Amino acid sequence: METVFSTPAVGIVITGYRQAEMFADAICSALTQDIQCAVVLVNDGCPYSETHEICETFRSAYSDRVLYVRETNGGPSVARNAGIDVALRAWPNICALFVLDGDNQLRKSTIRRMLAEMIRTDADWVFPDLEIMGNGGIVGLAGDYSVLEHILRNYVDTGSLVARRLFDAGVRFDPDFRLGFIDWEFWLHSARRGFRGTYIPGAGFLYRRRRESLVNSALRNREEIIGNIRRKHSGWITPRMCTELEHRESPRYAVLVADTREVMLFTDPDDRSRRLELDEFLTRVRWHFATKRVSRMPAYFVVTSSAFMAEVDRLRVFHDLLWRLETACLRSRSGVTLVSSYELKGAHADMSGGCKSGAIALANFELAVKAPQPENTATLIVDTYGLPTVKYYSAVEDLNQIVKQIRPTAGCHTAASDVYVNNSEHRRKSPIGLAIGPLFGMSALFPLACTKRRMGFIIRDEKWAGVVMRVGAYASVASSKGWSTHLYWLQPAAVRVEKGDPAFKTISLLEDKQLESIVRCDAISQVLGAVGSMDVLINICCPEWLEICGSLRQYQCTTVVVVSDVHDVISKREVIQAALQVEYAVSVFLCDSKEVVCSLRALGVPPQKLITDFTEWLATISTKTS
């Protein structure tokens, strides 16, 4: 029977394997904390007798607060879990645990300071900087905890103080992750369960860095490990979830409304509640660049006017406009894109000339600011929305002025640049917003984050009689059931978007020839970025877009193909033939007649995939997504 103790408030679990010469120092650092801590020593089947002797010596000397567990070698996860379980049973009053690897150490005040921070913030865990033993350097992790950044980068070490409630909820280290980054998966599992951490500076966690270690081994297997993490958490790490986190934690866009001198921070333009005066915004940006902490900066800086924003809001194309500008920016040499209300020839335009009439300009903030000289060119997107030909102010001129104000700061040297950093895993890299798309093999993710249930409709132009009317009817039904509806409109020429049904929350005008060619060449990252965050995507008359159904299914998107007897631009046969090629990836076939159902059944489509009543089917899918 295990001994049950009662006094310590914090437990320290120390695991050791093949490192007897360092194990004793780690144990001493735990026992000499300036608040009393319970200690569990876990010998992970170490073949060296010295490890066992060290553990027995400390257990005997501190029998009132040291327990010793000797395991067969099962890897770090098994050893840590064994120590955690013993500590929780032996000390019922423990409120937090610190897992300490046997080659690391703690300063005397580390646990007291971290416990005080946990109580003050009510955080589920507290993570410190890493003080590198031997060279006096620090791997700095300063900043608010970000779930999104943690998904993208492994920046919280195992050496953190963890509240008991997290372990009581069943969270443990996964023994299947033997290749490395065990702590990364543990923290993501915790975040997925709703737990959150907080950072404490200078807490005194002493971290040993060696030329060869489990960390180095993990780096060699990085891609395989990340793939394993993504697969395990595939139902959670999705484009939709990451876009929502981005909007809350690290907005993608900083939008300067030039006539009000106000900066709005958002990913989804439906929520513009976070606002700063321009001077305050510039002060924050200068600080980020000066301290080399740019990961939480907006990825893109946008300049426009309130009159232009009112117009694109009225037409419901602001989301699409930002996405198009961002997509063009990713391909741009200068990192600057703009929309002009004038027809200008060529892929690039001289910003000292006609492009000054650009109504809105977007720049990759970091690229534009860090460029050695101001660029004189910008990638141009000519207006395809049918916007009124009003005379807008020069967005690019304001953009250049802001960049010039920040540029000297971006190159300055501060004490922060002398801090030791791990170049492969350090927290402060490029802005988070630039890394989300590549995580899913996409380019720019459509900036939609404030709606719960999303339904997208892909249609062609208006040559099919009644297409807009029929899609509008579907959208009206969906809207009445609480869905947010979004129209993706493939069209060969500019149309006036006022023709779109008012049931749609947003309207996107996609260039038919360009996107058809992208899909056929399998370079579909742009297409997936546009529609990848939808819960349901309904394809009407666009057979070439069926190629993306498989990719969408892996992100929990329900894919629907409409098959109708009244197709005349695209024949029913063509739609059916294309759909049958990817039938395994199509969730539902929406048929407008029993004859179409019979045709598809004869071709081998399972009956559970065939529906004729959109409203009835919507009720079933609404239950699943609510």
ZABAKE-413676 format. One record per residue (C-alpha): x, y, z; residue in three letters. Coordinates in nm, 2 decimals, always signed. Layout:
      xx      yy      zz  code
       X       Y       Z   ALA
...
% end
This chain:
      xx      yy      zz  code
   +0.00   +0.00   +0.00   MET
   +0.13   +0.34   -0.09   GLU
   +0.20   +0.59   +0.18   THR
   -0.04   +0.89   +0.18   VAL
   +0.10   +1.23   +0.28   PHE
   -0.08   +1.56   +0.33   SER
   +0.13   +1.87   +0.37   THR
   +0.30   +1.98   +0.04   PRO
   +0.10   +2.18   -0.21   ALA
   +0.32   +2.11   -0.51   VAL
   +0.47   +1.79   -0.63   GLY
   +0.78   +1.75   -0.86   ILE
   +0.81   +1.44   -1.07   VAL
   +1.17   +1.37   -1.18   ILE
   +1.24   +1.11   -1.44   THR
   +1.58   +0.96   -1.51   GLY
   +1.74   +0.72   -1.76   TYR
   +2.11   +0.69   -1.84   ARG
   +2.20   +1.02   -1.68   GLN
   +2.31   +0.93   -1.32   ALA
   +2.57   +1.20   -1.31   GLU
   +2.30   +1.47   -1.36   MET
   +2.01   +1.31   -1.17   PHE
   +2.14   +1.39   -0.82   ALA
   +2.17   +1.76   -0.91   ASP
   +1.81   +1.77   -1.04   ALA
   +1.69   +1.60   -0.72   ILE
   +1.88   +1.84   -0.50   CYS
   +1.73   +2.14   -0.69   SER
   +1.38   +2.01   -0.62   ALA
   +1.44   +1.94   -0.25   LEU
   +1.60   +2.28   -0.18   THR
   +1.30   +2.48   -0.31   GLN
   +1.21   +2.77   -0.07   ASP
   +0.86   +2.61   -0.03   ILE
   +0.83   +2.25   +0.06   GLN
   +0.76   +2.02   -0.23   CYS
   +0.67   +1.65   -0.26   ALA
   +0.91   +1.46   -0.49   VAL
   +0.85   +1.14   -0.69   VAL
   +1.17   +0.99   -0.84   LEU
   +1.11   +0.77   -1.15   VAL
   +1.38   +0.53   -1.26   ASN
   +1.28   +0.45   -1.62   ASP
   +1.46   +0.12   -1.63   GLY
   +1.80   +0.27   -1.63   CYS
   +2.07   -0.01   -1.68   PRO
   +2.31   +0.18   -1.45   TYR
   +2.31   +0.08   -1.09   SER
   +2.41   +0.44   -0.99   GLU
   +2.07   +0.57   -1.08   THR
   +1.89   +0.32   -0.85   HIS
   +2.14   +0.39   -0.57   GLU
   +2.09   +0.77   -0.59   ILE
   +1.71   +0.73   -0.58   CYS
   +1.73   +0.49   -0.28   GLU
   +1.96   +0.73   -0.10   THR
   +1.73   +1.03   -0.14   PHE
   +1.42   +0.82   -0.05   ARG
   +1.57   +0.71   +0.27   SER
   +1.70   +1.06   +0.37   ALA
   +1.37   +1.24   +0.29   TYR
   +1.11   +0.96   +0.36   SER
   +0.85   +1.21   +0.46   ASP
   +0.83   +1.37   +0.11   ARG
   +1.02   +1.15   -0.14   VAL
   +0.88   +0.84   -0.32   LEU
   +1.07   +0.62   -0.55   TYR
   +0.92   +0.43   -0.85   VAL
   +1.13   +0.18   -1.05   ARG
   +0.98   +0.10   -1.39   GLU
   +1.08   -0.11   -1.68   THR
   +1.20   +0.11   -1.96   ASN
   +0.90   +0.23   -2.15   GLY
   +1.01   +0.58   -2.26   GLY
   +0.96   +0.93   -2.12   PRO
   +0.58   +0.93   -2.15   SER
   +0.54   +0.61   -1.95   VAL
   +0.78   +0.72   -1.68   ALA
   +0.62   +1.07   -1.65   ARG
   +0.27   +0.92   -1.63   ASN
   +0.38   +0.67   -1.36   ALA
   +0.52   +0.95   -1.15   GLY
   +0.22   +1.17   -1.20   ILE
   -0.02   +0.89   -1.09   ASP
   +0.18   +0.81   -0.78   VAL
   +0.21   +1.17   -0.68   ALA
   -0.17   +1.23   -0.71   LEU
   -0.25   +0.93   -0.50   ARG
   +0.01   +0.98   -0.24   ALA
   -0.06   +1.36   -0.18   TRP
   -0.43   +1.42   -0.20   PRO
   -0.38   +1.79   -0.12   ASN
   -0.14   +1.86   -0.41   ILE
   -0.27   +2.14   -0.63   CYS
   +0.00   +2.13   -0.90   ALA
   +0.28   +1.92   -1.04   LEU
   +0.61   +2.01   -1.21   PHE
   +0.76   +1.74   -1.44   VAL
   +1.14   +1.78   -1.44   LEU
   +1.37   +1.58   -1.67   ASP
   +1.66   +1.44   -1.48   GLY
   +1.92   +1.65   -1.67   ASP
   +1.75   +1.98   -1.59   ASN
   +1.74   +2.18   -1.26   GLN
   +1.54   +2.45   -1.08   LEU
   +1.65   +2.76   -0.89   ARG
   +1.54   +2.78   -0.53   LYS
   +1.25   +3.02   -0.59   SER
   +1.12   +2.86   -0.91   THR
   +0.82   +2.66   -0.78   ILE
   +0.71   +2.94   -0.54   ARG
   +0.71   +3.20   -0.81   ARG
   +0.53   +2.98   -1.06   MET
   +0.27   +2.87   -0.80   LEU
   +0.20   +3.24   -0.72   ALA
   +0.15   +3.32   -1.09   GLU
   -0.08   +3.02   -1.13   MET
   -0.29   +3.14   -0.83   ILE
   -0.29   +3.50   -0.96   ARG
   -0.40   +3.42   -1.31   THR
   -0.60   +3.09   -1.25   ASP
   -0.40   +2.94   -1.54   ALA
   -0.40   +2.57   -1.60   ASP
   -0.03   +2.57   -1.64   TRP
   +0.26   +2.82   -1.61   VAL
   +0.55   +2.80   -1.85   PHE
   +0.89   +2.97   -1.80   PRO
   +1.18   +3.08   -2.02   ASP
   +1.46   +2.83   -2.06   LEU
   +1.78   +2.94   -1.89   GLU
   +2.06   +2.75   -2.07   ILE
   +2.30   +2.60   -1.84   MET
   +2.67   +2.67   -1.91   GLY
   +2.65   +2.97   -2.14   ASN
   +2.41   +3.20   -1.95   GLY
   +2.18   +3.24   -2.24   GLY
   +1.80   +3.24   -2.24   ILE
   +1.55   +3.10   -2.48   VAL
   +1.28   +3.37   -2.43   GLY
   +0.91   +3.27   -2.46   LEU
   +0.77   +3.61   -2.36   ALA
   +0.41   +3.68   -2.45   GLY
   +0.05   +3.58   -2.39   ASP
   -0.01   +3.21   -2.44   TYR
   -0.15   +3.14   -2.79   SER
   -0.32   +2.81   -2.88   VAL
   -0.27   +2.89   -3.25   LEU
   +0.09   +2.97   -3.22   GLU
   +0.13   +2.65   -3.02   HIS
   -0.03   +2.45   -3.30   ILE
   +0.22   +2.60   -3.54   LEU
   +0.53   +2.59   -3.32   ARG
   +0.65   +2.38   -3.03   ASN
   +0.75   +2.65   -2.78   TYR
   +0.64   +2.53   -2.43   VAL
   +0.87   +2.28   -2.26   ASP
   +0.77   +1.99   -2.04   THR
   +0.93   +2.19   -1.75   GLY
   +0.61   +2.38   -1.65   SER
   +0.39   +2.39   -1.35   LEU
   +0.06   +2.21   -1.42   VAL
   -0.26   +2.24   -1.22   ALA
   -0.40   +1.92   -1.08   ARG
   -0.73   +1.97   -1.25   ARG
   -0.57   +1.90   -1.59   LEU
   -0.45   +1.56   -1.47   PHE
   -0.78   +1.49   -1.29   ASP
   -0.94   +1.54   -1.64   ALA
   -0.74   +1.25   -1.77   GLY
   -0.47   +1.43   -1.97   VAL
   -0.15   +1.23   -1.98   ARG
   +0.16   +1.20   -2.20   PHE
   +0.10   +0.98   -2.50   ASP
   +0.33   +0.67   -2.49   PRO
   +0.29   +0.62   -2.86   ASP
   +0.49   +0.94   -2.93   PHE
   +0.83   +0.79   -2.89   ARG
   +1.00   +0.97   -3.17   LEU
   +0.99   +1.30   -2.98   GLY
   +0.80   +1.63   -2.92   PHE
   +0.61   +1.44   -2.65   ILE
   +0.56   +1.77   -2.47   ASP
   +0.41   +1.93   -2.78   TRP
   +0.15   +1.67   -2.82   GLU
   +0.07   +1.68   -2.44   PHE
   +0.01   +2.06   -2.45   TRP
   -0.20   +2.04   -2.76   LEU
   -0.41   +1.77   -2.60   HIS
   -0.45   +2.00   -2.30   SER
   -0.55   +2.29   -2.52   ALA
   -0.80   +2.08   -2.71   ARG
   -0.96   +1.99   -2.38   ARG
   -1.00   +2.36   -2.31   GLY
   -0.70   +2.42   -2.07   PHE
   -0.48   +2.72   -2.12   ARG
   -0.13   +2.83   -2.00   GLY
   +0.03   +3.15   -1.90   THR
   +0.39   +3.27   -1.92   TYR
   +0.62   +3.38   -1.64   ILE
   +0.95   +3.56   -1.71   PRO
   +1.28   +3.47   -1.53   GLY
   +1.14   +3.19   -1.32   ALA
   +1.47   +3.00   -1.30   GLY
   +1.41   +2.69   -1.50   PHE
   +1.76   +2.56   -1.59   LEU
   +1.77   +2.38   -1.91   TYR
   +2.06   +2.16   -2.03   ARG
   +2.13   +2.17   -2.40   ARG
   +2.35   +1.90   -2.55   ARG
   +2.48   +1.82   -2.89   ARG
   +2.28   +1.50   -2.90   GLU
   +1.96   +1.45   -2.71   SER
   +1.59   +1.35   -2.76   LEU
   +1.53   +1.70   -2.89   VAL
   +1.79   +1.66   -3.16   ASN
   +1.65   +1.32   -3.25   SER
   +1.30   +1.47   -3.27   ALA
   +1.42   +1.74   -3.51   LEU
   +1.55   +1.47   -3.74   ARG
   +1.20   +1.32   -3.74   ASN
   +1.02   +1.65   -3.73   ARG
   +0.80   +1.59   -4.04   GLU
   +0.69   +1.25   -3.93   GLU
   +0.61   +1.36   -3.58   ILE
   +0.41   +1.66   -3.70   ILE
   +0.22   +1.43   -3.93   GLY
   +0.14   +1.20   -3.63   ASN
   +0.02   +1.50   -3.43   ILE
   -0.20   +1.63   -3.72   ARG
   -0.36   +1.29   -3.76   ARG
   -0.43   +1.24   -3.39   LYS
   -0.59   +1.59   -3.37   HIS
   -0.74   +1.60   -3.72   SER
   -1.09   +1.66   -3.59   GLY
   -0.96   +1.97   -3.40   TRP
   -0.68   +2.12   -3.61   ILE
   -0.88   +2.24   -3.91   THR
   -0.87   +2.55   -4.13   PRO
   -1.19   +2.67   -3.97   ARG
   -1.07   +2.63   -3.61   MET
   -0.73   +2.79   -3.69   CYS
   -0.90   +3.09   -3.86   THR
   -1.12   +3.14   -3.55   GLU
   -0.82   +3.12   -3.32   LEU
   -0.64   +3.37   -3.54   GLU
   -0.92   +3.62   -3.52   HIS
   -0.93   +3.60   -3.14   ARG
   -0.55   +3.57   -3.06   GLU
   -0.36   +3.73   -3.34   SER
   -0.57   +3.91   -3.61   PRO
   -0.44   +3.88   -3.96   ARG
   -0.51   +4.23   -4.08   TYR
   -0.44   +4.58   -3.95   ALA
   -0.67   +4.81   -4.15   VAL
   -0.59   +5.18   -4.15   LEU
   -0.90   +5.39   -4.23   VAL
   -0.71   +5.69   -4.36   ALA
   -0.98   +5.95   -4.32   ASP
   -1.03   +5.87   -3.95   THR
   -0.66   +5.77   -3.87   ARG
   -0.79   +5.47   -3.69   GLU
   -0.65   +5.11   -3.72   VAL
   -0.89   +4.81   -3.70   MET
   -0.75   +4.47   -3.61   LEU
   -0.93   +4.16   -3.74   PHE
   -0.92   +3.85   -3.94   THR
   -1.30   +3.85   -4.02   ASP
   -1.42   +4.20   -4.12   PRO
   -1.76   +4.12   -3.96   ASP
   -1.60   +4.20   -3.63   ASP
   -1.42   +4.54   -3.63   ARG
   -1.45   +4.60   -3.25   SER
   -1.07   +4.61   -3.18   ARG
   -0.95   +4.96   -3.28   ARG
   -0.64   +5.17   -3.20   LEU
   -0.54   +5.52   -3.28   GLU
   -0.27   +5.52   -3.55   LEU
   +0.00   +5.66   -3.32   ASP
   -0.06   +5.38   -3.06   GLU
   -0.06   +5.12   -3.33   PHE
   +0.27   +5.25   -3.47   LEU
   +0.42   +5.24   -3.12   THR
   +0.33   +4.88   -3.08   ARG
   +0.47   +4.78   -3.42   VAL
   +0.80   +4.96   -3.35   ARG
   +0.83   +4.76   -3.03   TRP
   +0.76   +4.43   -3.20   HIS
   +1.03   +4.50   -3.46   PHE
   +1.28   +4.64   -3.21   ALA
   +1.25   +4.34   -2.98   THR
   +1.23   +4.09   -3.27   LYS
   +0.90   +3.97   -3.15   ARG
   +0.70   +3.97   -3.47   VAL
   +0.50   +3.65   -3.45   SER
   +0.19   +3.82   -3.30   ARG
   +0.20   +4.11   -3.54   MET
   -0.07   +4.13   -3.81   PRO
   +0.06   +3.96   -4.12   ALA
   -0.09   +4.23   -4.35   TYR
   -0.13   +4.60   -4.33   PHE
   -0.42   +4.74   -4.53   VAL
   -0.49   +5.10   -4.61   VAL
   -0.83   +5.22   -4.74   THR
   -1.10   +5.48   -4.68   SER
   -1.43   +5.47   -4.49   SER
   -1.62   +5.55   -4.82   ALA
   -1.47   +5.25   -5.00   PHE
   -1.53   +5.02   -4.70   MET
   -1.90   +5.12   -4.70   ALA
   -1.93   +5.04   -5.07   GLU
   -1.77   +4.69   -5.04   VAL
   -1.98   +4.62   -4.73   ASP
   -2.29   +4.71   -4.92   ARG
   -2.19   +4.47   -5.20   LEU
   -2.09   +4.20   -4.95   ARG
   -1.75   +4.15   -5.11   VAL
   -1.51   +4.28   -4.84   PHE
   -1.41   +3.92   -4.73   HIS
   -1.35   +3.83   -5.09   ASP
   -1.15   +4.15   -5.16   LEU
   -0.92   +4.09   -4.87   LEU
   -0.87   +3.72   -4.98   TRP
   -0.79   +3.83   -5.34   ARG
   -0.55   +4.09   -5.22   LEU
   -0.37   +3.85   -4.99   GLU
   -0.36   +3.58   -5.26   THR
   -0.20   +3.82   -5.50   ALA
   +0.04   +3.94   -5.23   CYS
   +0.17   +3.59   -5.18   LEU
   +0.28   +3.58   -5.54   ARG
   +0.40   +3.94   -5.55   SER
   +0.76   +4.04   -5.57   ARG
   +0.70   +4.36   -5.37   SER
   +0.46   +4.22   -5.11   GLY
   +0.22   +4.50   -5.20   VAL
   -0.12   +4.46   -5.38   THR
   -0.39   +4.71   -5.46   LEU
   -0.73   +4.74   -5.63   VAL
   -0.78   +5.02   -5.88   SER
   -1.11   +5.15   -6.02   SER
   -0.92   +5.21   -6.35   TYR
   -0.83   +4.97   -6.62   GLU
   -0.44   +4.95   -6.61   LEU
   -0.25   +4.71   -6.83   LYS
   +0.02   +4.47   -6.71   GLY
   +0.07   +4.27   -6.39   ALA
   +0.25   +4.55   -6.22   HIS
   +0.20   +4.92   -6.21   ALA
   +0.42   +5.21   -6.12   ASP
   +0.30   +5.34   -5.78   MET
   +0.42   +5.69   -5.87   SER
   +0.17   +5.70   -6.15   GLY
   -0.19   +5.60   -6.21   GLY
   -0.20   +5.34   -5.93   CYS
   -0.22   +5.62   -5.68   LYS
   -0.59   +5.60   -5.75   SER
   -0.60   +5.26   -5.58   GLY
   -0.89   +5.24   -5.35   ALA
   -0.73   +4.99   -5.11   ILE
   -0.38   +4.86   -5.07   ALA
   -0.25   +4.56   -4.89   LEU
   +0.11   +4.48   -4.79   ALA
   +0.29   +4.19   -4.63   ASN
   +0.39   +4.40   -4.33   PHE
   +0.72   +4.24   -4.24   GLU
   +0.83   +4.21   -4.60   LEU
   +0.74   +4.57   -4.68   ALA
   +0.91   +4.71   -4.37   VAL
   +1.23   +4.51   -4.39   LYS
   +1.29   +4.57   -4.76   ALA
   +1.62   +4.76   -4.80   PRO
   +1.45   +5.02   -5.02   GLN
   +1.09   +5.12   -5.07   PRO
   +0.94   +4.94   -5.37   GLU
   +0.81   +5.13   -5.66   ASN
   +0.58   +4.86   -5.79   THR
   +0.27   +4.68   -5.67   ALA
   +0.08   +4.39   -5.80   THR
   -0.25   +4.52   -5.94   LEU
   -0.60   +4.37   -5.91   ILE
   -0.84   +4.54   -6.15   VAL
   -1.19   +4.59   -6.01   ASP
   -1.42   +4.30   -6.12   THR
   -1.70   +4.38   -5.88   TYR
   -1.86   +4.66   -6.08   GLY
   -1.78   +4.92   -5.82   LEU
   -1.89   +5.27   -5.90   PRO
   -1.61   +5.47   -6.07   THR
   -1.58   +5.72   -5.78   VAL
   -1.25   +5.89   -5.73   LYS
   -1.08   +5.74   -5.43   TYR
   -0.78   +5.88   -5.24   TYR
   -0.43   +5.73   -5.29   SER
   -0.41   +5.43   -5.06   ALA
   -0.06   +5.34   -5.17   VAL
   +0.08   +5.68   -5.08   GLU
   -0.05   +5.64   -4.72   ASP
   +0.09   +5.29   -4.72   LEU
   +0.43   +5.41   -4.82   ASN
   +0.43   +5.68   -4.55   GLN
   +0.35   +5.43   -4.28   ILE
   +0.62   +5.19   -4.40   VAL
   +0.88   +5.47   -4.40   LYS
   +0.80   +5.56   -4.04   GLN
   +0.86   +5.20   -3.92   ILE
   +1.15   +5.10   -4.14   ARG
   +1.43   +5.25   -3.92   PRO
   +1.30   +5.07   -3.62   THR
   +1.29   +4.73   -3.79   ALA
   +1.67   +4.74   -3.85   GLY
   +1.78   +4.86   -3.51   CYS
   +1.98   +4.66   -3.26   HIS
   +1.84   +4.60   -2.91   THR
   +1.95   +4.40   -2.61   ALA
   +1.69   +4.14   -2.71   ALA
   +1.90   +4.05   -3.01   SER
   +2.18   +3.93   -2.79   ASP
   +1.96   +3.67   -2.63   VAL
   +2.04   +3.31   -2.71   TYR
   +1.77   +3.15   -2.93   VAL
   +1.70   +2.81   -3.07   ASN
   +1.68   +2.89   -3.44   ASN
   +1.47   +2.59   -3.53   SER
   +1.21   +2.61   -3.26   GLU
   +1.22   +2.96   -3.12   HIS
   +0.89   +3.13   -3.07   ARG
   +0.95   +3.46   -3.24   ARG
   +0.95   +3.40   -3.62   LYS
   +0.73   +3.54   -3.89   SER
   +0.38   +3.66   -3.81   PRO
   +0.14   +3.37   -3.73   ILE
   -0.09   +3.46   -4.01   GLY
   +0.16   +3.37   -4.28   LEU
   +0.19   +3.01   -4.15   ALA
   -0.17   +2.90   -4.12   ILE
   -0.23   +2.83   -4.49   GLY
   +0.08   +2.63   -4.55   PRO
   -0.01   +2.41   -4.25   LEU
   -0.30   +2.28   -4.46   PHE
   -0.14   +2.30   -4.80   GLY
   -0.34   +2.61   -4.88   MET
   -0.24   +2.96   -4.99   SER
   -0.46   +3.24   -4.83   ALA
   -0.74   +3.12   -4.61   LEU
   -1.07   +3.29   -4.67   PHE
   -1.11   +3.54   -4.38   PRO
   -1.42   +3.40   -4.22   LEU
   -1.42   +3.35   -3.84   ALA
   -1.73   +3.49   -3.68   CYS
   -2.00   +3.25   -3.80   THR
   -2.08   +2.91   -3.65   LYS
   -2.23   +2.71   -3.93   ARG
   -2.11   +2.79   -4.28   ARG
   -2.26   +2.68   -4.61   MET
   -2.09   +2.77   -4.94   GLY
   -2.24   +2.75   -5.29   PHE
   -2.03   +2.72   -5.61   ILE
   -2.20   +2.82   -5.93   ILE
   -2.11   +2.93   -6.28   ARG
   -2.23   +3.24   -6.46   ASP
   -2.59   +3.31   -6.54   GLU
   -2.62   +3.12   -6.87   LYS
   -2.80   +2.84   -6.70   TRP
   -3.15   +2.98   -6.67   ALA
   -3.27   +3.01   -6.31   GLY
   -2.94   +2.91   -6.15   VAL
   -2.92   +3.22   -5.93   VAL
   -3.28   +3.19   -5.84   MET
   -3.25   +2.82   -5.74   ARG
   -2.93   +2.88   -5.54   VAL
   -3.09   +3.18   -5.37   GLY
   -3.38   +2.95   -5.27   ALA
   -3.14   +2.70   -5.11   TYR
   -2.96   +2.98   -4.93   ALA
   -3.28   +3.14   -4.80   SER
   -3.39   +2.80   -4.65   VAL
   -3.04   +2.75   -4.50   ALA
   -3.03   +3.11   -4.36   SER
   -3.37   +3.06   -4.19   SER
   -3.22   +2.75   -4.02   LYS
   -2.93   +2.95   -3.88   GLY
   -2.67   +2.89   -4.14   TRP
   -2.43   +3.15   -4.27   SER
   -2.44   +3.13   -4.65   THR
   -2.16   +3.22   -4.89   HIS
   -2.17   +3.24   -5.27   LEU
   -1.86   +3.15   -5.49   TYR
   -1.94   +3.27   -5.83   TRP
   -1.73   +3.15   -6.13   LEU
   -1.78   +3.40   -6.41   GLN
   -1.58   +3.48   -6.72   PRO
   -1.63   +3.85   -6.71   ALA
   -1.71   +4.12   -6.45   ALA
   -2.07   +4.13   -6.33   VAL
   -2.25   +4.36   -6.10   ARG
   -2.27   +4.17   -5.77   VAL
   -2.60   +4.34   -5.68   GLU
   -2.75   +4.06   -5.88   LYS
   -2.65   +3.81   -5.60   GLY
   -2.94   +3.70   -5.38   ASP
   -2.96   +3.89   -5.05   PRO
   -2.97   +3.56   -4.86   ALA
   -2.59   +3.54   -4.91   PHE
   -2.37   +3.68   -4.63   LYS
   -2.07   +3.71   -4.86   THR
   -2.02   +3.70   -5.24   ILE
   -1.69   +3.59   -5.40   SER
   -1.62   +3.64   -5.77   LEU
   -1.38   +3.38   -5.89   LEU
   -1.21   +3.39   -6.23   GLU
   -1.34   +3.09   -6.41   ASP
   -1.05   +3.02   -6.65   LYS
   -0.78   +3.08   -6.39   GLN
   -0.93   +2.85   -6.13   LEU
   -1.03   +2.58   -6.37   GLU
   -0.67   +2.57   -6.48   SER
   -0.54   +2.56   -6.12   ILE
   -0.76   +2.26   -6.04   VAL
   -0.67   +2.07   -6.35   ARG
   -0.30   +2.11   -6.28   CYS
   -0.36   +1.99   -5.93   ASP
   -0.22   +2.31   -5.79   ALA
   -0.54   +2.36   -5.58   ILE
   -0.40   +2.54   -5.28   SER
   -0.58   +2.87   -5.39   GLN
   -0.91   +2.69   -5.43   VAL
   -0.89   +2.51   -5.10   LEU
   -0.80   +2.84   -4.93   GLY
   -1.12   +2.99   -5.07   ALA
   -1.36   +2.72   -4.95   VAL
   -1.17   +2.51   -4.70   GLY
   -1.34   +2.65   -4.39   SER
   -1.69   +2.57   -4.50   MET
   -1.90   +2.32   -4.31   ASP
   -2.10   +2.24   -4.62   VAL
   -2.01   +2.31   -4.98   LEU
   -2.27   +2.27   -5.25   ILE
   -2.15   +2.24   -5.61   ASN
   -2.39   +2.34   -5.88   ILE
   -2.28   +2.29   -6.24   CYS
   -1.90   +2.30   -6.17   CYS
   -1.77   +1.95   -6.25   PRO
   -1.40   +2.05   -6.26   GLU
   -1.43   +2.16   -5.89   TRP
   -1.52   +1.81   -5.78   LEU
   -1.15   +1.74   -5.77   GLU
   -1.12   +1.91   -5.43   ILE
   -1.39   +1.70   -5.26   CYS
   -1.14   +1.45   -5.11   GLY
   -0.93   +1.73   -4.97   SER
   -1.24   +1.90   -4.82   LEU
   -1.36   +1.58   -4.65   ARG
   -1.04   +1.56   -4.44   GLN
   -1.14   +1.89   -4.29   TYR
   -1.49   +1.77   -4.20   GLN
   -1.65   +1.96   -4.48   CYS
   -1.97   +1.80   -4.61   THR
   -1.96   +1.81   -4.99   THR
   -2.29   +1.82   -5.19   VAL
   -2.33   +1.78   -5.57   VAL
   -2.65   +1.91   -5.73   VAL
   -2.77   +1.69   -6.02   VAL
   -3.07   +1.84   -6.21   SER
   -3.27   +1.75   -6.52   ASP
   -3.27   +2.11   -6.63   VAL
   -2.90   +2.16   -6.69   HIS
   -2.84   +2.32   -7.02   ASP
   -2.50   +2.49   -7.01   VAL
   -2.35   +2.18   -6.84   ILE
   -2.52   +1.86   -6.93   SER
   -2.65   +1.63   -6.67   LYS
   -2.44   +1.35   -6.81   ARG
   -2.12   +1.56   -6.77   GLU
   -2.20   +1.64   -6.41   VAL
   -2.28   +1.28   -6.33   ILE
   -1.97   +1.15   -6.50   GLN
   -1.74   +1.39   -6.31   ALA
   -1.91   +1.32   -5.98   ALA
   -1.88   +0.94   -6.02   LEU
   -1.50   +0.98   -6.06   GLN
   -1.49   +1.11   -5.70   VAL
   -1.80   +0.95   -5.56   GLU
   -1.62   +0.82   -5.25   TYR
   -1.54   +1.18   -5.15   ALA
   -1.89   +1.32   -5.22   VAL
   -2.11   +1.33   -4.91   SER
   -2.45   +1.38   -5.08   VAL
   -2.61   +1.40   -5.42   PHE
   -2.89   +1.65   -5.42   LEU
   -3.14   +1.54   -5.69   CYS
   -3.43   +1.74   -5.82   ASP
   -3.63   +1.44   -5.94   SER
   -3.69   +1.07   -5.88   LYS
   -3.56   +1.01   -6.23   GLU
   -3.22   +1.15   -6.14   VAL
   -3.22   +0.93   -5.83   VAL
   -3.29   +0.62   -6.03   CYS
   -3.01   +0.71   -6.28   SER
   -2.76   +0.75   -6.00   LEU
   -2.87   +0.43   -5.82   ARG
   -2.83   +0.24   -6.15   ALA
   -2.47   +0.37   -6.17   LEU
   -2.39   +0.23   -5.82   GLY
   -2.43   +0.54   -5.60   VAL
   -2.53   +0.43   -5.24   PRO
   -2.89   +0.52   -5.16   PRO
   -2.79   +0.69   -4.84   GLN
   -2.60   +0.95   -5.04   LYS
   -2.91   +1.05   -5.25   LEU
   -3.15   +1.31   -5.13   ILE
   -3.44   +1.50   -5.29   THR
   -3.57   +1.72   -5.01   ASP
   -3.31   +1.99   -4.92   PHE
   -3.50   +2.12   -4.62   THR
   -3.54   +1.77   -4.47   GLU
   -3.17   +1.69   -4.52   TRP
   -3.08   +2.03   -4.38   LEU
   -3.26   +1.94   -4.05   ALA
   -3.04   +1.63   -4.01   THR
   -2.71   +1.81   -4.09   ILE
   -2.80   +2.10   -3.87   SER
   -2.82   +1.87   -3.57   THR
   -2.47   +1.74   -3.64   LYS
   -2.31   +2.08   -3.67   THR
   -2.49   +2.27   -3.40   SER
% end
